[in-house]
Amino acid sequence: MPLFKRRTEGKPGEWYYCLKHQRVEEGPECRAADRFGPYATREEASHAMETARERNLEWETDPKWHDAPRGEDRGTP
């Protein structure tokens, strides 16, 4: 008996953005590694790539997450 059951149908109201097909899907149609979500609305899911870019930029520019001491250039060995 498997420990986890594979869910074959998505739940109504769960929205995902499929990276492989570059489209919004209701319920998980594609595998987890190929999607972002769940999102509360179709509209939120349609902006998944923009949201990811914004969050990545925030993370990359957050001084709390930089390992190099102040004044050191991170690009040089």
Beta strands, then each sheet from edge to edge (+ up, - down):
strand 1: 15-18
strand 2: 23-26
strand 3: 35-39
sheet 1: 2+ 1- 3+
end
